[in-house]
Every structure is written in structure tokens, then in C-alpha cells.
Amino acid sequence: MSESTTKGTDHGLVALLSLDAFLLAVLELFFLPSYLGSVQFPITAAVAAVTNPLLVAVSARVSANGPSSWAPVLVWFLTVFVLGVFGPGGDVLLPAQDWRSYLLIAAGVLPAAAMIGIVRNDPPRSR
């Protein structure tokens, strides 16, 4: 494959991973107030803690450009923030007084930021 075809494929895969991050953010935000019986059970925070670092790692693997590995977590954070604060129909999905809001943001961003640090310190891959 030529270098321009490889770059186009890389950008396409990063865009697909960013779309995955968007869809995960929407689902995690909508299912955040779930209950298991009478107990608050924010399982989507655990889903965010697992999926966001994976998206960053895959994005770093398919792209030779370092900053493009940040794209999935940036898309995820912006989606959670915009939908959480300016939700559908004016509803606030991330209330400031709810601990689950902070848990979702921390569980989504902190492991992904750690993965960004890990992949940035890896030696560059050879083609």
C-alpha cells in the first residue's frame, strides 16, 4: 500500500474509534442512573473505565500521529459534557450534586489519560 492510502486508512480508523467513543458516551450517560434493586448501581462508570483506555490504545496502534490517539477520549468527554449539561429537552443528565456524575467522568478520563501516557512512552512502531 502507498503511504497516502495508509494515512487515509489510519484517519478512517481513528474516526471510527471516535464514533465508538461517542456512542459509548451516550449509552453510559443514559444508563448512569440505573439501580440494582433499591441500590444505585452505576455500572456504566466501570464500562467507561475499561473501554476508554482500550479505544486510546487501539487508536495509538493504528495511527502514527501521537495526538490522534487522544481523539476517542476527547470525543467521549465532550459528548458526556455536552449531553450531560445541555441534555435532550433541556434535562440535566449530570447533576452537580450527584456522586455518580463525578464517578463517570473520573472513570472515563483518568484511565484513558494513563493509557495516553503509556502509549506516548512506547517506542515508535515501524511500518
N, C-alpha and C positions, 0 to 999 in steps of 0.2 A: 504494500500500500504506500501511496505517496504521503509526504508529511502533511499536506493540506487536508487530505482525506482523514488522516489520523486525528488532526486537530478538530475537524468538524465532528468526528465521532466522539471525541472527548467532550466537546461542548454539548453535544446532544445527550450524552450520558449524565453529565452534571445537571443539565436542565431536567432530565427525567428524575434524578435523585432529588432535585429541588421540588418537583411536583409531588413526589412521595412525601417529602417533609411537610409540604402544605396540607396534603390530605391527612397525614398523621396528626398534625396540629389541630385541624378542625375536629377530628374524631376524639382526640384526647381532651380537647376543651369541652366538647358537648357531653362526654361521659364522665367528666370530673366530679360532678355532684352525685355520683352513684352511691348506693347504700347496699350493704350486705346485712339483711335483716333490719335492725334498728341502728346499726353502726355505720358511720361514714367510712367508705372504703374507696379511696382514690387510687384505684389500680392503674389508671392512666398515667400517673406520675412514674410508676415503675416501667410502664411501656416506653415512656419518653426517655427514661434513664438508660434503657437498653438500645432503643432504635436510633437515637440521635448520634451517639458515638459510632454506630455501625455505618450510618449514612456518611459521616465525615470520613471514616476510614476508607470506604469504597470510593468516595469522591476523590480522595487524595491518591488512591491507587490508579484510577483511570485518567487522571489529569496530571500533566507535568507542571502545570501552573499552581504554585502554592496557595495563593489567595482564593482560587476557585474551590478549594476544599472547605472553605468557610461557608459557601453558598447554602448548603442544606440547613445549617443551624441558624443562619441569618434569616432565611425564609421561614423557618419554624418559629423563631422568636417574633418576627414581625407579624406573622399570622396570629399567633397567640395574643400578642399585644393588641393588635387592631380589632380582632373579633372579640377579645375579652373586654376591652374598654368601650368600644363602639359596636356592640353586638347587634345581631339581627333584630330589627324592630326597636332599636334603642335600648335593648336589655343589656345589663352589665353582667357578663358571664364570669368575670374575675373580680369579685368584690374585695376591697382592700382589707376588710375585717375578717376574711376567711383564711385560715391557715392553709387550706388546700390550694389556694391561688399561688401562694409563695412556694409551696412544695412542688407544684407543677413546673413553675419557672426555674427553680433551682435544680430539679431533677432533669430538666431538659437541657439546660445551658451548661451547668458545671461539668458533667461527664463529657459532653461534646467539646468543651473548651480544653479539658485534659487531653482528649484524643487529638485535638489540633496541635497541642504541644508535643505529643508523642510523634505524630506524623511529620511535623516540621523538623524534628531532630533526627529522623531517619536519613540515611544517605540517599541521594537521589537515585531513582531507578534508571536502569539503562534500557534503551529501546532495542 
